[in-house]
């Protein structure tokens, strides 16, 4: 009994110590994406016995049926919904988001890819680069996915020809570089035959790079959000008794430890972290994406939706520009009322202007006054209260938001903030007024940060006028 218990504990400890790679897939219809995922799960021992039994056709496994779980997917031969697959190898754990590749389901792909660290984009060796493969590359780059794998599939249909692979490699690599993608690993494969998926196979001796699974096990999984400035949106204030007051939330980016100097927003007051509390006890340091409770050295009014931050300060504005992927069947309406859900904050908002529509196929822009479902555009959004954010390219956590229809409560779109809209950044005067109102509402002293030179100058000018 004790030996068994020891083995179980050792196994659990080993599994817990493995790092995690979140990946997503993208491929046009008939590029073999479902077959690739099925082959990967099967050969990596990640498919369950009942799945294997249901995927047998004519005495052989149809690998596509291991992943296309919906009845409509099986009937049409295309992936419709986003499905998450979990599997593990002795070296690493994986969560794979199987997303649709059809243009009709762009919103589904964007949803599944939004949290990915790596994307596998499939290209059919027989067809080469298509409009859809350009679309998949653009959306993946737009979402800031750091690692790309370009799987040139169905090499068996072109006789495993090296020149065909090289031609597709050169053409698509140039396209990705135009999007700013530098880390792209190209691999020729046959998902149906198994070449270069988990094992190299014998048909392409001219390719000496690692097979797909080996590459997935070795790619750097360093969390970029940990290196960003500290941001934590407050989700709840914990006050179990008069001796404890903590601010709970998930760390969006960066690190935090007791003794760190942090700033509470929107009040702008500086204080120090005294404890980092979790269910399992206090931590010496925490980092994204851990959920923690912070206690602070000073009594500061902080509530849900506020932010605790350090390092380079986030931008503050009541209007910002963003790239928006439209989800709703009803087109974007600039006269309609929406809600912006940003971190733990939900505020009324209105889309003031559609600046342009993005033509993903040609990588250029077109004039537009609205967006239809699955279209992507750049818009200007105004909110009823200032938001604290970073540009999405610098911080995915504080730079992303979703747009909600106030009438239907449906998710209308998902956006990536580009920056404060021109003329909308909070001025020193606006900031001073906000801080005065906050102090009056809380019957507290006015706390004006000494390094806020704009607001300090406004206050100095105001006091001079009064004293005269």
N, C-alpha and C positions, 0 to 999 in steps of 0.2 A: 504493500500500500504506500509506504513512504517513498519507495523508488519511483512508483508511478506518479505520485504527487510532485516529486522533484523534477521529473521529466516534463510534466505539464508546465510547471513554473518556469523551467528553462526555455521551453518552447515559446511561452507567452512573452518572456523577456526578450527573446531573440526577435520575435515579430514586432514588438514595440520599438526595438532599436533600429529597425529598417526605416530608411527615409521613404517619402511618398512622392510620386510623380503624377501630376494631373495632366492628362493628354486628351486631345480631341481629334476627330477625323473629319476630313472633307473630301468629297469626290463627286463627280458628275454621275448621272444615271448610267449604269452599265460599265463604270470604271472598275468594278470589282471590290468596292469598299466593304460590303457586308461579308464577302468571301474572305477578304484579308483579315477582318476582325475575327471571324469564325476560325480561320486557320491559326491565327495568333493565340486565341483562347485554347484551342484544341491542343496545339503542339506545346504550349506552355503549361498544360495541365490545369487550365483555368475554366474548363467547361464542366458542368454538372452532368451526372449520369442520365437524368431524365431529359436534359437538353439534347444529349447525344442521341438518345433513342428516338426523339421526335424529329431529328434532322436526317435520319437515314432514309434514303430514296434509292430503290433498286439495289439494295445491298451495300450501298456506299453512302458516306456522309456528304450531305449538301451543306457546305460550311456556311453559306449565306443564311440558311434557316436557323443557325445558332443565334443569330442576332436580330433578324427581322421578326419581332415577336408579335406585332399587331396583325390581325387578320387582313386588314387593307394592305399592309406592307407585303405580306406573302402573295396576295392576289395580283398586286401591281408590279412587284419586283423592285420597289423603291423604298427607301427609308423615309418615314414621315415624322415620327416623334423623336424626341431626344431620350435616349436610354443610357443609363450609367452602368458600366460593367466593372466589377472589381476582380482583380487577380493579383497574384504575387509569385515571385521567384525567390530563390534563396538569397538574392542580393537586394531586392527592392519590392515595394508595394506600388500598385498602379490603380488609379481610378480613370477609366476611359469613358469619355462622353461620345457616344455614337450619334452624330448629328446628320440631318438631311443635307443632301448636296443640291437638290433641285432648287431653281431660282424661286419657285413658289413658296419655299420654306426657309427663306433667308433669315427671317426672324428667329426660327427655331435654331438655326446654326449659330447665330449671334448669341443666343441665350446659353447654349451648351459650351461655347468657346470662351465665354467671358471670364472664367476662372482658370483656364488652362495655362500650363507652363510650356507645353509643346503641342504642335499641330502636325498631323500627318496628312499631307495633301496628295491624293492619288491622281495620276495621269495615266491614261490609256496609251500604251506604247504604239498602238496601231493608229490612233487618232491624233496624238500629240497634244499640244497646248490648245485649249478651247476657251470660249468666252466664260464658261463656268469656272475653269481653273484659274482664270484671271480674277474672277469675282472672289473665289475662295482665298486667294493670296491677298487681295486687297482687304477683305474683312478681317483676316487673321492679323495683318499688319496694323489695321485700324484699332483692333482690340489690344494691341501691345503684347502679343504672345512672343516670348523671347526666343524660342527655339522652333525651327522648322525642319521637318523631314519631308522630302519630296520623293514619293514612292512611284517610280515608273513601272506600272503593273502590266501584266499580260505580255511579258517579253517572249513567252512561248509562241504567241501569234505572229511574231516578226522574226522567228528563228533565232532568238537570243542574239540579235545583231548588235554589236558594239557601236557601230556608227549611228544607228537609230537612237540609242540611248544618249550618245554624245550630242546629237543634234538637239534633242529635247532638253537636255541639260543646259546647253549654251543659251537656248532661246528663253527658257523659263528663269534661269539665273539672272539674265539681264533684266527681265521684267521685275523680279523680286528686288534687285538692287535699286531700281527706280523707285521702289516703295520704301527704301531705307532698310531692307532686310539683309543682314550680313551673315547670320548664322543659319545657313541652309545646308542640310546634308542630303545628297542625292543618292538613291539606291535603286538599281534595276532588280525587278523581282517577278515572280509568277506566284500569286497567292493560291491559284488553283493547284499548281504542282508542288508548292512549298519552297521554291527556290528563294533563298535570302530572306525568309521570314524568321524562322527560328534556326534553321540550318542553312549553310551556304548552297548545298546542292552541287551538281556536277556540270551544269549547262553553261555557266558563265565564268570560266577560269580567268577571263580577262579582267574581272572585277575583284580587287583584293581588299575592299573595305569591310568593316563589320556588318553582319546581317542586322535586320531590324531590331530584334529583341536585344542583341548585344549592345547596340547603340542606345536603346532606351534604358538599359541598365547602367550605362556609363555617362550619360549626359548630366551636366552640372545642374543640380536641383536647388542651388542656393536661392533663398527667398529674397528677391530684390526689394520687397517691401520693408524688410528688416533694416536695410541700409538707408531708407528714407527718413526724414524728420519724424519725430514722434507725434502721432495723432490718435486720439481716442474720443469717439463720440459717446456721450453719456446716454445710457439707455435706462438707467434706474438709479435713484438715490436710496441707499440702504441705511435705515435708522432703526435698528432693533431695540436700542435703549438709548438713554441720554448720554451714555459714555462713548457711543460709536456713531460715526457719520462717514459713510463711504460712498464712492461714486463708481457704479458698475458699468461695464461696457466691454466690447471687444476691441483690442488694439488694432487699429486700421493699418498702421505702419510704424516702423521704428522700434526703439527699446525704451524701457523705463525701469528705474530702480530707486530705492529709498535715497533721499538726499538730492535727487534731480530737481532743478528749478523748472517749473512749468507755468504756463499761462492759461487762465480760464477765459474762454470766449463765450459770450460777447462782452463780458464785463471788462476784460483786458487786464485783470489783476494778476500779479505774479505771486507765486507761493512755492513751497517745496513739498515733494512727496515724502510722507513719513513711513507708510507701509504699502506693500503690494500684497494683497490678501487673495487667497484662493480657497476652495473647499478643502484642499489637502494641506493648507497651512500657508504661512508667509513665504514669499519668494525673494531671493536676493536680486533677481532681475527677471523681467518678463519682456516678451517681444511679440510682434505680429505673427500669427493671428490669435494669440491667446486671449481668453476672457478673464478679466481680473476685476478686483475692487481696489480702488486707490483711496487712501486716506491722506488728507492734506494738512499742512502745518497751520493754516489760517482758516478762519470761518469765512467762507466765500459762498455767496448765493449761486448755486449751480443746479440746473434742473435738466430733465430729459431734453435732448436735442442740442444742448450746449456741447462745446468741445474743449478738451484739455490737450494742450499742444506745447511743443518745445522745438528748438532749432529754428530754421528759416520759417518765418510766419506764413500761414496760409493767406491767400488773397481774400479780401472782403468786398462784396459787391451785391447790389440788388438786381443786377442784370448781367448776364454772361452769354458768351457765344459757345455753341457746342455742336458737335457732330451727332446727329440724331438718326437712329434706325427706327422707322415707323412700323409698329406692330398691328395697329388697329385696322379693322375692316373699314371703318369710317375714316375718310381722309382728314388730314390735319386741317384745323379750322382756327385761324388767327383771332376769331371773335369768341371762341369757346373758352371756358374756364377749365383749367387743369390743376393738378397738384404735383409738386415736385417732391419726391422722396429722395433725400440726400443724406447719407449715413443714417442717423436715427432721427433726422429732422423731416417733418412733412409740412410744407408751406404752400399756400395758394400761389398760382403762377399763371402767366399768360404768354403765349408765343407772339412776340411783337412783330417778328419778320422772318420769312424764309429767305435767306440770303442767296442760296443756290441749291440745286440738285446735283448730286455727284453721279456722273455716268461711269459706273465701275468698269465697264468693258473698255472704254476709251481713255479712262483716267483723266477726264476733263469735266468741266462744270457746265450746267445749263441753267438758264433763268427759270425760276419756279415761284409760285405763290402758295403751294401746298405740297404735301407728300402723301402718296398712296401707300397701301400696305406693302412692306418689304423694300420700300425705297429708302435711300440714304441721302441726307442733306445737311447743310449747315444752317443753323437757326440762331436767332437772338431771343432769349427767354428772360422775362422780368418776374421777380418774385416779390411777395408782400413784405418780406423781411430779408435783411442781409444774410447771405450764406457765406460760410468759411470753407474754402476749397483750394485745391492745388490743380494745375493743369493735369489732365489724365495721363499724358505722356511722362509726367514726373511722378505721379502717385495714383495708381489705379483705384485705391480705396477711397480717397477723398476727392477724386476727379470723376467718379461715375455717379449716375443718378437714373431713376426711372420716372416716367411721366404717367400720371394716372388721370383718367377721365373722371371729373367730379360727379357727373350725372350717373354713369354706369359703374363706376369703381373699377373699370377694366384698365389693364396696363396698356397705355396708348403707344409708348415707345421707350427706348433705352438710349441714354446719351453719354457722351464723353466730353467733358468740359475742355474747351480750348483756352479760355481765360476770361477775365472780366471784359464786358463790353465797353467800347469806347465811351468815355464820359461817365461811366457808372461806378468807378471805384470810389470807395468811401473817402470823403474829404476829411481834413482835420476838424472842420466845423461840425460835420455830421457826426463824427465820432465823439466829439465833446458833448453834443446834445444827447446822444445815446447814453453816454456815461452818466450825465447829470440826471436824466430820466430814471436810469437804473438806481442811482443813489437815493433819489426822492422816493421811488416806489418801495425801496427796502428800508427806508429811514436809516440810511447808513452814510458814512463819510464818503465824499467824492474821492475816488482813487484813480489818479491819472498817471500812467506809466511815464517815468522820466525820459525814456528814450523815444516817446511819441512826440517828436519835435513839432509836427504840424499842429496837433491838438494843443500842445503847450503854448505855441505861439498865438493861437487863436484866443486861448484863455488870458494870456498876458495882454493882448490888445484889448480884450473885453474889460479887464480889470482897470486898465489905464483910462478907458472911457468913463467908467463908473467913478473913479477917484477924482477925475477932473470936475 
